[in-house]
């Protein structure tokens, strides 16, 4: 069996992982396994490995944009595909087209619903009604005001569905 | 299980752990930045981390100053990742005095902070690390987008940046051949099950790690709450599997525990794989009250102390070969196991009559 990454070495490291009922398998040679940090399976997620490799699967945008660059850190899309890691926080905007289908496959949703840093992080956060509602929701939950929290949650759901509907599906 | 002791949930969940990935606005991620930028960030981040009340009396190790063996010990204690152990100048780790908290600086992300505690306490552990995060966020501008949440070097972590996990010891589910069912059921809930020390799904020592896979599109409390619920459910299944084994196939169960005792009490050479698998059976025996004078903590201690770097630690500078480690491992375990009496099993199995030897 040949290595999934370099296609030349004999695969000696075999990984299997089941996520959402789907079985993912990767076979790697020792050198590639080491390079990818696959010495400790506890810290490894196979999707970490896979998406950086071949992207021929359906849903991947055309490769024509492969040379777009992040204006902030100068990472190229091809660098990202090779390293399987982004260069800087701004890369998320720079490569948003390539990332959208990837994120969709990896995660439960496309909108962050979790913690917001005190102060709301970026400037863009301010004035965003969804953002404000989420902050209020967090505050309501903290205060154990569950009635208000439930109302806020429903408002947020409606706004999100609207936002999702406006956004063209990839 | 008539007449048998109540089987306790203690010792099934070994640890609960939550880690958060955070990065600073306006800086390249460590894997893409040059050395001067990494050093500059380390200078900036280290004092903020060390100033945390949680880190009072803690230690900070610069990765370039830490010998390989010490790094390996931190890996075996789950205080740093293997990837971080491979890092050098420009990376560091700050560890709290009681080792509940550790913050890796310039790992894959600028900050990887974790809290780890024994037993099943994911919600509490999340609250602990959430406090650390909130304090740090007061001093450091984290990269955050209203749409995608916390921005991380790897898109698999974007959103909450959170990976919550529990380490479980599930010998009865493995003996009863139920793990495949559990793994596929858990997988359907967006959680992943991995063997702790094994490759792929092979789990050495019947140890499994269950963690969330998805970080975007769900609140932390939901993710942690679901994981906690699923883990409690698995614990219940493990307890049931133990009861069923005791009732239906006690001879098989006692055979496994008895053999583990026999080998560990007399072996002179033992590999880490065999050792961890047999210790798992001893631990099951302890839970079923088969051993007087041996408690779960003693066995857990052996699990840790027989890991390669821990074995090497007390050997000064002479690097042990694999064969020497196997001998040393056997010498370490043997007296502890041999000290306690051969296993006695509480309930006599229905077929306790010894087979007639003619």
Interface residues (C-beta under 8 A of the other chain):
Chain A: X13 X14 X15 X16 X17 X18 X19 X20 X21 X22 X37 X39 X40 X41 X42 X43 X44 X45 X47 X48 X51 X72 X73 X75 X83 X84 X85 X86 X87 X88 X89 X92 X99 X102 X103 X106 X107 X108 X109 X110 X111 X112 X113 X114 X115 X116 X117 X118 X119 X120 X121 X122 X124 X125 X128 X130 X131 X141
Chain B: X23 X25 X26 X27 X28 X29 X31 X32 X75 X81 X82 X83 X86 X108 X130 X133 X134 X137 X138 X141 X142 X143 X144 X145 X146 X147 X148 X149 X150 X151 X153 X154 X155 X156 X158 X159 X160 X162 X183 X184 X187 X188 X190 X192 X193 X194 X195 X196 X197 X198 X199 X200 X201 X209 X213 X214 X215 X216 X217 X218 X219 X220 X221
